Amino acid sequence: MEVQDFTFTEAIVPLVKDVVATPWALFIHDDEIPSDALFERLDGPEPPAEAQSVAIPRRWAWYEPGQPLKFGRSDRWADRALHAGADHAWRLFRPQEVEYVPAMHSEGFYIDKWSRFSSELYIVHFEWIIRTRAQREAKLRRYDEYRYGYGVFFEPLYLPESQPEGLIDYLPFETHDYDGLAEVYYSLRGPDPKIPRYSLRARISRMKSRARDRLGLNDLFKEPSDRRAMNVHLEKEIRDTR
């Protein structure tokens, strides 16, 4: 379907309930590819009947020309499922049962009664390969334009090149199946964007925040409060025994 005038991806998730007739929907972004093992699991038994959504681990792919594809892992990343070094995304859900909340860096819905897939059932996330560092920096600026603190909080995840050496471990995939795809994605990178000036509103917000930084009142590694208010209900995880 064609979607007009949306600011961020999570804002279009509520439309799924109007176009999907099946009990479950899988919402995949343009830079994500399900692994073969994940496809096999999706073709198998349904998740627990009580679950409204399922957390799927993502592997952030890192590409160096001429080298096998690797993925990043860091204990610094704030995984919402409290799985050390991981990045879970709730991409599988029941469209008619979740409560939608079109807020940036939510899942598009509240995470209430949920299950999760095991670590070998993952999505390959090609963000670092499809987009140059400058393009990712521009994305973080857009996050901060929407609400200051969003870009700062996600910088350790989106800009691996800026992180101290040793903060991120780069591990090989068990397969070379994604190497060719990564090479193509890397070769098709577009030109770096022209960085526009911050709006007056954003400049004022940044000045206020810098003042709070100098006074020691900001914790820029703390999850933005409005996102934290929609956080995962860990006590409502329903174990997937399959």
Accessible surface in RSA format (square Angstrom, percent):
REM  Atomic radii and reference values for relative SASA: ProtOr
REM  Chains: A
REM  Algorithm: Lee & Richards
REM  Probe-radius: 1.40
REM  Slices: 20
REM RES _ NUM      All-atoms   Total-Side   Main-Chain    Non-polar    All polar
REM                ABS   REL    ABS   REL    ABS   REL    ABS   REL    ABS   REL
RES MET A   1   153.47  79.5  67.93  45.0  85.53 203.7  81.88  69.6  71.59  94.8
RES GLU A   2   140.16  80.5 110.30  83.4  29.85  71.1  49.96  96.6  90.20  73.6
RES VAL A   3    41.77  27.5  19.55  17.7  22.22  53.5  22.16  19.3  19.60  53.2
RES GLN A   4   123.17  68.9 103.94  76.0  19.23  45.8  48.55 103.3  74.62  56.6
RES ASP A   5   148.09 103.7 102.75 102.3  45.34 107.2  43.41 102.2 104.68 104.4
RES PHE A   6    97.14  48.6  69.68  43.2  27.47  71.5  74.58  45.2  22.56  64.6
RES THR A   7   113.12  80.5  79.50  80.6  33.62  80.1  50.00  67.2  63.11  95.4
RES PHE A   8    27.80  13.9  21.65  13.4   6.14  16.0  27.80  16.9   0.00   0.0
RES THR A   9    45.53  32.4  43.11  43.7   2.42   5.8  12.47  16.8  33.06  50.0
RES GLU A  10    21.96  12.6  21.92  16.6   0.03   0.1   5.43  10.5  16.52  13.5
RES ALA A  11    36.24  33.3  20.02  30.9  16.22  36.9  20.02  28.2  16.22  43.0
RES ILE A  12    32.33  18.4  30.16  22.5   2.17   5.2  30.27  21.8   2.06   5.6
RES VAL A  13     4.36   2.9   4.36   3.9   0.00   0.0   4.36   3.8   0.00   0.0
RES PRO A  14    20.45  14.9  20.45  18.6   0.00   0.0  20.45  16.9   0.00   0.0
RES LEU A  15    64.07  35.7  64.07  45.8   0.00   0.0  64.07  45.0   0.00   0.0
RES VAL A  16    14.10   9.3  13.71  12.4   0.38   0.9  14.06  12.2   0.04   0.1
RES LYS A  17    81.83  39.9  70.89  43.5  10.93  26.0  51.06  46.0  30.76  32.8
RES ASP A  18   104.37  73.1  68.09  67.8  36.28  85.8  31.29  73.6  73.08  72.9
RES VAL A  19    86.01  56.6  48.04  43.5  37.97  91.5  57.06  49.6  28.95  78.5
RES VAL A  20    42.99  28.3  32.75  29.7  10.24  24.7  36.63  31.8   6.36  17.3
RES ALA A  21   109.99 101.1  67.37 104.0  42.62  97.0  76.98 108.4  33.01  87.4
RES THR A  22    80.52  57.3  75.48  76.5   5.03  12.0  71.86  96.5   8.66  13.1
RES PRO A  23    83.42  60.8  68.13  62.1  15.29  55.6  81.02  66.9   2.40  14.9
RES TRP A  24    30.94  12.4  21.66  10.5   9.29  21.8  21.79  11.6   9.16  14.9
RES ALA A  25     8.60   7.9   4.48   6.9   4.12   9.4   8.60  12.1   0.00   0.0
RES LEU A  26    62.80  35.0  30.93  22.1  31.86  80.1  30.95  21.7  31.85  85.7
RES PHE A  27    37.40  18.7  33.70  20.9   3.70   9.6  37.40  22.7   0.00   0.0
RES ILE A  28    56.63  32.2  27.86  20.8  28.76  69.3  27.86  20.1  28.76  78.1
RES HIS A  29    46.55  25.4  37.18  25.8   9.38  24.0  24.46  25.2  22.09  25.7
RES ASP A  30   113.83  79.7  79.36  79.0  34.47  81.5  53.19 125.2  60.64  60.5
RES ASP A  31     7.29   5.1   6.63   6.6   0.66   1.6   0.68   1.6   6.61   6.6
RES GLU A  32     4.22   2.4   0.00   0.0   4.22  10.0   0.00   0.0   4.22   3.4
RES ILE A  33    52.80  30.0  52.80  39.3   0.00   0.0  52.80  38.0   0.00   0.0
RES PRO A  34    14.69  10.7  11.81  10.8   2.88  10.5  11.81   9.8   2.88  17.9
RES SER A  35     2.32   2.0   2.32   3.1   0.00   0.0   2.32   4.9   0.00   0.0
RES ASP A  36    89.29  62.5  87.19  86.8   2.10   5.0  29.52  69.5  59.77  59.6
RES ALA A  37    35.69  32.8  30.09  46.4   5.60  12.7  31.95  45.0   3.74   9.9
RES LEU A  38     0.00   0.0   0.00   0.0   0.00   0.0   0.00   0.0   0.00   0.0
RES PHE A  39   111.78  55.9 106.93  66.2   4.84  12.6 107.32  65.1   4.46  12.8
RES GLU A  40   128.11  73.6 113.95  86.2  14.16  33.7  46.21  89.4  81.91  66.9
RES ARG A  41    29.06  12.2  22.39  11.4   6.67  15.9  25.64  35.0   3.42   2.1
RES LEU A  42    56.67  31.6  25.91  18.5  30.76  77.3  29.50  20.7  27.17  73.1
RES ASP A  43   129.58  90.8  99.77  99.3  29.81  70.5  23.89  56.2 105.69 105.4
RES GLY A  44    36.44  44.9   0.00   N/A  36.44  44.9  20.41  56.0  16.03  35.9
RES PRO A  45    79.41  57.9  64.62  58.9  14.79  53.8  76.72  63.3   2.69  16.7
RES GLU A  46    93.92  53.9  86.03  65.1   7.90  18.8  42.68  82.6  51.24  41.8
RES PRO A  47    11.04   8.0   8.11   7.4   2.93  10.6   8.11   6.7   2.93  18.2
RES PRO A  48    13.60   9.9   9.22   8.4   4.38  15.9  13.60  11.2   0.00   0.0
RES ALA A  49    83.52  76.8  62.87  97.0  20.65  47.0  64.98  91.5  18.54  49.1
RES GLU A  50   103.32  59.3  91.21  69.0  12.11  28.8  58.38 112.9  44.94  36.7
RES ALA A  51     0.00   0.0   0.00   0.0   0.00   0.0   0.00   0.0   0.00   0.0
RES GLN A  52    26.56  14.9  26.56  19.4   0.00   0.0   1.67   3.5  24.89  18.9
RES SER A  53     1.03   0.9   1.03   1.4   0.00   0.0   0.16   0.3   0.87   1.2
RES VAL A  54     0.16   0.1   0.16   0.1   0.00   0.0   0.16   0.1   0.00   0.0
RES ALA A  55     0.00   0.0   0.00   0.0   0.00   0.0   0.00   0.0   0.00   0.0
RES ILE A  56     0.00   0.0   0.00   0.0   0.00   0.0   0.00   0.0   0.00   0.0
RES PRO A  57    11.66   8.5  11.66  10.6   0.00   0.0  11.66   9.6   0.00   0.0
RES ARG A  58    33.82  14.2  24.14  12.3   9.68  23.0   0.00   0.0  33.82  20.5
RES ARG A  59    34.48  14.5  33.32  17.0   1.16   2.8   9.65  13.2  24.82  15.0
RES TRP A  60     0.66   0.3   0.66   0.3   0.00   0.0   0.66   0.4   0.00   0.0
RES ALA A  61     0.04   0.0   0.00   0.0   0.04   0.1   0.00   0.0   0.04   0.1
RES TRP A  62    48.98  19.7  48.01  23.2   0.97   2.3  45.74  24.4   3.24   5.3
RES TYR A  63    26.89  12.6  15.26   8.7  11.63  30.3   5.73   4.3  21.16  26.1
RES GLU A  64    81.73  46.9  80.36  60.8   1.37   3.3  23.87  46.2  57.86  47.2
RES PRO A  65    86.33  62.9  68.83  62.7  17.50  63.6  69.15  57.1  17.18 106.8
RES GLY A  66    76.76  94.7   0.00   N/A  76.76  94.7  43.43 119.2  33.33  74.6
RES GLN A  67    95.64  53.5  88.15  64.4   7.49  17.8  14.42  30.7  81.22  61.6
RES PRO A  68    62.39  45.5  58.02  52.9   4.37  15.9  59.46  49.1   2.94  18.3
RES LEU A  69     3.27   1.8   0.30   0.2   2.97   7.5   0.32   0.2   2.95   7.9
RES LYS A  70    72.94  35.6  72.94  44.8   0.00   0.0  22.48  20.2  50.46  53.7
RES PHE A  71    25.90  13.0  25.90  16.0   0.00   0.0  25.90  15.7   0.00   0.0
RES GLY A  72     4.74   5.8   0.00   N/A   4.74   5.8   0.00   0.0   4.74  10.6
RES ARG A  73    76.04  31.9  75.99  38.7   0.05   0.1  21.83  29.8  54.21  32.9
RES SER A  74     1.63   1.4   0.16   0.2   1.47   3.4   1.47   3.1   0.16   0.2
RES ASP A  75   105.49  73.9  77.25  76.9  28.24  66.8  35.68  84.0  69.81  69.6
RES ARG A  76    90.94  38.2  64.64  33.0  26.30  62.6  35.69  48.8  55.25  33.5
RES TRP A  77    19.97   8.0   7.83   3.8  12.15  28.5  11.60   6.2   8.38  13.6
RES ALA A  78    74.04  68.1  40.49  62.5  33.55  76.3  50.65  71.3  23.39  62.0
RES ASP A  79    13.22   9.3   2.99   3.0  10.22  24.2   4.67  11.0   8.55   8.5
RES ARG A  80    24.26  10.2  12.98   6.6  11.28  26.9  18.31  25.0   5.94   3.6
RES ALA A  81     3.73   3.4   0.00   0.0   3.73   8.5   0.00   0.0   3.73   9.9
RES LEU A  82   136.04  75.8 103.37  73.9  32.68  82.1 109.75  77.1  26.30  70.8
RES HIS A  83    83.67  45.7  78.41  54.5   5.26  13.5  57.87  59.6  25.80  30.0
RES ALA A  84    72.19  66.4  50.60  78.1  21.58  49.1  62.27  87.7   9.92  26.3
RES GLY A  85     7.51   9.3   0.00   N/A   7.51   9.3   0.55   1.5   6.96  15.6
RES ALA A  86    18.44  17.0  10.30  15.9   8.14  18.5  17.97  25.3   0.47   1.2
RES ASP A  87    19.94  14.0  19.23  19.1   0.71   1.7   2.29   5.4  17.65  17.6
RES HIS A  88    13.02   7.1   5.31   3.7   7.71  19.7   1.76   1.8  11.26  13.1
RES ALA A  89     4.23   3.9   3.95   6.1   0.28   0.6   4.23   6.0   0.00   0.0
RES TRP A  90     2.30   0.9   0.00   0.0   2.30   5.4   0.00   0.0   2.30   3.7
RES ARG A  91    21.00   8.8  20.53  10.5   0.47   1.1   0.96   1.3  20.04  12.1
RES LEU A  92     9.76   5.4   9.76   7.0   0.00   0.0   9.76   6.9   0.00   0.0
RES PHE A  93     1.10   0.6   1.10   0.7   0.00   0.0   1.10   0.7   0.00   0.0
RES ARG A  94    24.15  10.1  24.15  12.3   0.00   0.0   2.79   3.8  21.36  12.9
RES PRO A  95     1.30   0.9   0.40   0.4   0.90   3.3   0.40   0.3   0.90   5.6
RES GLN A  96   125.73  70.3  92.61  67.7  33.12  78.9  58.90 125.4  66.83  50.7
RES GLU A  97    92.47  53.1  70.41  53.3  22.06  52.5  30.65  59.3  61.82  50.5
RES VAL A  98    13.22   8.7   0.46   0.4  12.76  30.7   0.80   0.7  12.42  33.7
RES GLU A  99   117.42  67.4 107.72  81.5   9.70  23.1  43.14  83.4  74.28  60.6
RES TYR A 100    43.53  20.3  22.20  12.6  21.32  55.5  22.20  16.7  21.32  26.3
RES VAL A 101    21.29  14.0  20.00  18.1   1.30   3.1  21.29  18.5   0.00   0.0
RES PRO A 102    73.10  53.3  60.09  54.8  13.00  47.3  60.48  49.9  12.61  78.4
RES ALA A 103    21.65  19.9  21.06  32.5   0.60   1.4  21.65  30.5   0.00   0.0
RES MET A 104     9.29   4.8   9.09   6.0   0.20   0.5   9.09   7.7   0.20   0.3
RES HIS A 105    24.73  13.5  22.09  15.4   2.63   6.7  19.11  19.7   5.61   6.5
RES SER A 106     7.49   6.3   1.51   2.0   5.98  13.8   1.94   4.1   5.55   7.8
RES GLU A 107    21.37  12.3  12.25   9.3   9.13  21.7   1.77   3.4  19.60  16.0
RES GLY A 108     0.00   0.0   0.00   N/A   0.00   0.0   0.00   0.0   0.00   0.0
RES PHE A 109     3.90   2.0   1.06   0.7   2.84   7.4   1.06   0.6   2.84   8.1
RES TYR A 110    77.30  36.1  74.84  42.6   2.46   6.4  38.56  29.0  38.74  47.8
RES ILE A 111     2.16   1.2   1.42   1.1   0.74   1.8   1.42   1.0   0.74   2.0
RES ASP A 112    39.70  27.8  38.64  38.5   1.06   2.5   6.68  15.7  33.02  32.9
RES LYS A 113    86.97  42.4  86.97  53.4   0.00   0.0  35.98  32.4  50.98  54.3
RES TRP A 114     0.00   0.0   0.00   0.0   0.00   0.0   0.00   0.0   0.00   0.0
RES SER A 115     0.42   0.4   0.42   0.6   0.00   0.0   0.32   0.7   0.10   0.1
RES ARG A 116    50.49  21.2  43.12  22.0   7.37  17.5  23.03  31.5  27.46  16.6
RES PHE A 117     5.06   2.5   2.17   1.3   2.88   7.5   3.56   2.2   1.49   4.3
RES SER A 118    54.63  46.2  40.17  53.6  14.46  33.3  45.46  96.8   9.16  12.8
RES SER A 119    70.27  59.4  61.81  82.5   8.46  19.5  33.23  70.8  37.04  51.9
RES GLU A 120    95.18  54.6  93.13  70.5   2.05   4.9  47.60  92.1  47.59  38.9
RES LEU A 121    22.64  12.6  22.64  16.2   0.00   0.0  22.64  15.9   0.00   0.0
RES TYR A 122    10.28   4.8  10.28   5.8   0.00   0.0   4.87   3.7   5.41   6.7
RES ILE A 123     0.00   0.0   0.00   0.0   0.00   0.0   0.00   0.0   0.00   0.0
RES VAL A 124     0.00   0.0   0.00   0.0   0.00   0.0   0.00   0.0   0.00   0.0
RES HIS A 125     5.96   3.3   5.83   4.1   0.13   0.3   2.32   2.4   3.64   4.2
RES PHE A 126     0.14   0.1   0.14   0.1   0.00   0.0   0.14   0.1   0.00   0.0
RES GLU A 127     1.17   0.7   1.17   0.9   0.00   0.0   0.00   0.0   1.17   1.0
RES TRP A 128     3.16   1.3   0.42   0.2   2.74   6.4   0.42   0.2   2.74   4.4
RES ILE A 129     1.61   0.9   1.27   0.9   0.34   0.8   1.61   1.2   0.00   0.0
RES ILE A 130    41.59  23.7  38.06  28.4   3.53   8.5  38.06  27.4   3.53   9.6
RES ARG A 131    47.46  19.9  47.46  24.2   0.00   0.0  10.76  14.7  36.71  22.2
RES THR A 132    21.98  15.6  21.98  22.3   0.00   0.0  21.98  29.5   0.00   0.0
RES ARG A 133   102.36  43.0  98.77  50.3   3.60   8.6  33.33  45.6  69.03  41.8
RES ALA A 134    28.75  26.4  25.95  40.1   2.80   6.4  26.58  37.4   2.17   5.7
RES GLN A 135    32.17  18.0  28.10  20.5   4.07   9.7  13.91  29.6  18.26  13.9
RES ARG A 136     1.39   0.6   1.39   0.7   0.00   0.0   0.00   0.0   1.39   0.8
RES GLU A 137    64.66  37.1  61.96  46.9   2.70   6.4  18.94  36.6  45.72  37.3
RES ALA A 138    10.15   9.3   9.07  14.0   1.08   2.5   9.30  13.1   0.86   2.3
RES LYS A 139    26.98  13.2  26.98  16.6   0.00   0.0  11.71  10.5  15.27  16.3
RES LEU A 140    11.18   6.2  11.03   7.9   0.15   0.4  11.18   7.9   0.00   0.0
RES ARG A 141    56.76  23.8  55.49  28.3   1.27   3.0  26.08  35.6  30.68  18.6
RES ARG A 142   139.91  58.7 134.63  68.6   5.28  12.6  68.00  92.9  71.91  43.6
RES TYR A 143    26.18  12.2  26.18  14.9   0.00   0.0  14.95  11.2  11.23  13.8
RES ASP A 144    17.59  12.3  11.45  11.4   6.14  14.5   1.13   2.6  16.46  16.4
RES GLU A 145    74.81  43.0  48.83  36.9  25.98  61.9  30.63  59.2  44.18  36.1
RES TYR A 146    74.08  34.6  48.78  27.8  25.30  65.8  41.35  31.1  32.73  40.3
RES ARG A 147   109.61  46.0 103.78  52.9   5.83  13.9  37.66  51.5  71.96  43.6
RES TYR A 148    58.37  27.3  34.48  19.6  23.88  62.2  19.73  14.8  38.63  47.6
RES GLY A 149    14.56  18.0   0.00   N/A  14.56  18.0  13.19  36.2   1.37   3.1
RES TYR A 150     1.00   0.5   1.00   0.6   0.00   0.0   0.01   0.0   0.99   1.2
RES GLY A 151     1.66   2.0   0.00   N/A   1.66   2.0   1.44   3.9   0.22   0.5
RES VAL A 152    31.54  20.8  28.75  26.0   2.79   6.7  29.53  25.7   2.01   5.5
RES PHE A 153    26.08  13.0  16.12  10.0   9.95  25.9  16.39   9.9   9.69  27.7
RES PHE A 154    18.83   9.4  17.86  11.1   0.96   2.5  18.83  11.4   0.00   0.0
RES GLU A 155    68.03  39.1  68.03  51.5   0.00   0.0   5.63  10.9  62.40  50.9
RES PRO A 156    14.28  10.4  14.11  12.9   0.17   0.6  14.11  11.7   0.17   1.0
RES LEU A 157    20.38  11.3  20.15  14.4   0.23   0.6  20.15  14.1   0.23   0.6
RES TYR A 158    18.05   8.4  18.05  10.3   0.00   0.0   0.97   0.7  17.08  21.1
RES LEU A 159     9.16   5.1   9.16   6.6   0.00   0.0   9.16   6.4   0.00   0.0
RES PRO A 160     7.96   5.8   0.00   0.0   7.96  28.9   0.14   0.1   7.82  48.6
RES GLU A 161    70.66  40.6  36.07  27.3  34.59  82.4  37.61  72.7  33.06  27.0
RES SER A 162    48.70  41.2  15.00  20.0  33.70  77.6  20.69  44.1  28.01  39.2
RES GLN A 163    28.69  16.0  12.60   9.2  16.09  38.3   1.59   3.4  27.11  20.6
RES PRO A 164    91.91  67.0  76.77  70.0  15.14  55.0  88.86  73.4   3.04  18.9
RES GLU A 165   184.71 106.0 143.94 108.9  40.77  97.1  65.98 127.6 118.73  96.9
RES GLY A 166    63.30  78.1   0.00   N/A  63.30  78.1  35.15  96.5  28.15  63.0
RES LEU A 167    52.14  29.0  37.75  27.0  14.39  36.2  43.37  30.5   8.77  23.6
RES ILE A 168    14.22   8.1   3.57   2.7  10.66  25.7   3.57   2.6  10.66  28.9
RES ASP A 169    72.28  50.6  68.68  68.4   3.61   8.5  13.40  31.5  58.88  58.7
RES TYR A 170    72.74  34.0  50.81  28.9  21.94  57.1  44.68  33.6  28.06  34.6
RES LEU A 171    65.12  36.3  65.12  46.6   0.00   0.0  65.12  45.7   0.00   0.0
RES PRO A 172    94.31  68.7  83.60  76.2  10.70  38.9  83.60  69.0  10.70  66.5
RES PHE A 173    17.46   8.7   0.81   0.5  16.65  43.3   0.84   0.5  16.62  47.6
RES GLU A 174   126.11  72.4  83.26  63.0  42.84 102.0  75.75 146.5  50.36  41.1
RES THR A 175    40.09  28.5  30.64  31.1   9.45  22.5  31.81  42.7   8.28  12.5
RES HIS A 176   129.08  70.5 116.44  80.9  12.64  32.3  82.31  84.8  46.77  54.4
RES ASP A 177   102.10  71.5  71.10  70.8  31.00  73.3  23.95  56.4  78.14  77.9
RES TYR A 178    19.32   9.0  19.15  10.9   0.17   0.4  14.50  10.9   4.83   5.9
RES ASP A 179    33.27  23.3  31.56  31.4   1.71   4.0  22.17  52.2  11.11  11.1
RES GLY A 180    41.77  51.5   0.00   N/A  41.77  51.5  36.43 100.0   5.35  12.0
RES LEU A 181    60.58  33.7  52.53  37.6   8.05  20.2  56.12  39.4   4.46  12.0
RES ALA A 182     0.00   0.0   0.00   0.0   0.00   0.0   0.00   0.0   0.00   0.0
RES GLU A 183   103.07  59.2 102.24  77.4   0.83   2.0  21.97  42.5  81.10  66.2
RES VAL A 184    78.98  52.0  77.80  70.4   1.19   2.9  78.98  68.6   0.00   0.0
RES TYR A 185    47.50  22.2  44.68  25.4   2.82   7.3  30.56  23.0  16.94  20.9
RES TYR A 186    77.23  36.1  72.14  41.0   5.09  13.2  36.79  27.6  40.44  49.8
RES SER A 187    84.08  71.1  47.51  63.4  36.57  84.3  46.71  99.5  37.37  52.4
RES LEU A 188   132.37  73.7 106.43  76.1  25.94  65.2 110.48  77.6  21.89  58.9
RES ARG A 189    73.43  30.8  48.33  24.6  25.10  59.8  17.24  23.6  56.19  34.1
RES GLY A 190    34.85  43.0   0.00   N/A  34.85  43.0  23.32  64.0  11.53  25.8
RES PRO A 191   126.32  92.1 105.87  96.5  20.45  74.3 117.70  97.2   8.62  53.6
RES ASP A 192    81.39  57.0  57.97  57.7  23.42  55.4  20.50  48.2  60.89  60.7
RES PRO A 193    55.47  40.4  34.28  31.3  21.19  77.0  44.74  36.9  10.73  66.7
RES LYS A 194   198.38  96.8 175.63 107.8  22.75  54.2 123.85 111.5  74.53  79.4
RES ILE A 195    86.34  49.1  55.70  41.5  30.64  73.8  55.70  40.1  30.64  83.1
RES PRO A 196    96.08  70.0  83.75  76.3  12.33  44.8  94.38  77.9   1.70  10.5
RES ARG A 197   195.55  82.1 169.82  86.6  25.73  61.3  83.46 114.1 112.10  67.9
RES TYR A 198    32.27  15.1  26.85  15.3   5.41  14.1  19.89  14.9  12.37  15.3
RES SER A 199    54.74  46.3  43.51  58.1  11.22  25.9  49.09 104.5   5.65   7.9
RES LEU A 200   116.10  64.7 109.77  78.5   6.33  15.9 109.77  77.1   6.33  17.0
RES ARG A 201   203.92  85.6 195.93  99.9   7.99  19.0  73.33 100.2 130.59  79.1
RES ALA A 202     9.53   8.8   3.98   6.1   5.55  12.6   9.15  12.9   0.39   1.0
RES ARG A 203    87.37  36.7  85.46  43.6   1.91   4.6  38.82  53.1  48.55  29.4
RES ILE A 204    70.45  40.1  70.41  52.5   0.04   0.1  70.41  50.7   0.04   0.1
RES SER A 205    40.99  34.6  35.52  47.4   5.47  12.6  24.20  51.5  16.79  23.5
RES ARG A 206    56.47  23.7  56.43  28.8   0.04   0.1   3.51   4.8  52.97  32.1
RES MET A 207   112.38  58.2 105.88  70.1   6.50  15.5  66.51  56.5  45.87  60.8
RES LYS A 208   136.93  66.8 130.69  80.2   6.24  14.9  81.55  73.4  55.39  59.0
RES SER A 209     9.06   7.7   7.49  10.0   1.57   3.6   7.60  16.2   1.46   2.0
RES ARG A 210   101.96  42.8 101.44  51.7   0.52   1.2  40.19  54.9  61.77  37.4
RES ALA A 211    39.81  36.6  38.21  59.0   1.61   3.7  39.20  55.2   0.61   1.6
RES ARG A 212   113.08  47.5 113.08  57.6   0.00   0.0  35.40  48.4  77.68  47.1
RES ASP A 213    53.16  37.2  35.00  34.8  18.15  42.9  24.45  57.6  28.70  28.6
RES ARG A 214   186.91  78.5 147.90  75.4  39.01  92.9  76.96 105.2 109.95  66.6
RES LEU A 215   130.25  72.5 103.82  74.3  26.43  66.4 108.77  76.4  21.47  57.8
RES GLY A 216    63.18  77.9   0.00   N/A  63.18  77.9  32.08  88.0  31.10  69.6
RES LEU A 217   102.83  57.3  77.99  55.8  24.83  62.4  82.45  57.9  20.37  54.8
RES ASN A 218    44.85  30.9  19.86  19.2  24.99  60.2   5.78  13.9  39.07  37.8
RES ASP A 219    87.27  61.1  68.36  68.0  18.90  44.7  29.35  69.1  57.91  57.8
RES LEU A 220    59.19  33.0  51.69  37.0   7.50  18.9  54.76  38.5   4.43  11.9
RES PHE A 221   136.08  68.1 115.73  71.7  20.35  53.0 117.30  71.1  18.79  53.8
RES LYS A 222   116.44  56.8 103.12  63.3  13.32  31.7  55.57  50.0  60.87  64.8
RES GLU A 223    26.78  15.4  21.50  16.3   5.28  12.6   8.57  16.6  18.21  14.9
RES PRO A 224    18.10  13.2   7.30   6.7  10.80  39.3  18.10  14.9   0.00   0.0
RES SER A 225    77.84  65.8  66.96  89.4  10.88  25.1  33.25  70.8  44.59  62.5
RES ASP A 226    47.04  33.0  37.52  37.3   9.52  22.5  39.68  93.4   7.36   7.3
RES ARG A 227    18.13   7.6  18.13   9.2   0.00   0.0   0.14   0.2  17.99  10.9
RES ARG A 228    90.19  37.9  82.58  42.1   7.61  18.1  41.13  56.2  49.06  29.7
RES ALA A 229    87.45  80.4  45.26  69.8  42.19  96.0  58.33  82.1  29.12  77.1
RES MET A 230    21.76  11.3  17.53  11.6   4.24  10.1  14.95  12.7   6.81   9.0
RES ASN A 231    48.70  33.6  41.22  39.8   7.48  18.0  16.65  40.1  32.05  31.0
RES VAL A 232    15.46  10.2   0.79   0.7  14.68  35.4   0.79   0.7  14.68  39.8
RES HIS A 233    72.23  39.5  70.58  49.1   1.65   4.2  43.25  44.6  28.98  33.7
RES LEU A 234    68.48  38.1  56.92  40.7  11.56  29.1  57.09  40.1  11.39  30.7
RES GLU A 235   136.97  78.6  96.47  73.0  40.50  96.4  73.56 142.3  63.41  51.8
RES LYS A 236    84.85  41.4  77.52  47.6   7.34  17.5  46.83  42.2  38.02  40.5
RES GLU A 237    33.75  19.4  12.01   9.1  21.74  51.8   5.03   9.7  28.72  23.4
RES ILE A 238    31.81  18.1  28.88  21.5   2.93   7.1  31.80  22.9   0.00   0.0
RES ARG A 239   170.06  71.4 156.34  79.7  13.72  32.7  62.09  84.9 107.97  65.4
RES ASP A 240    31.58  22.1   5.21   5.2  26.37  62.4   2.60   6.1  28.98  28.9
RES THR A 241   129.64  92.2  91.71  93.0  37.94  90.4  71.09  95.5  58.55  88.5
RES ARG A 242   150.63  63.2  88.85  45.3  61.79 147.1  59.88  81.8  90.76  55.0
END  Absolute sums over single chains surface
CHAIN  1 A    13336.5      10511.2       2825.2       7431.7       5904.7
END  Absolute sums over all chains
TOTAL         13336.5      10511.2       2825.2       7431.7       5904.7
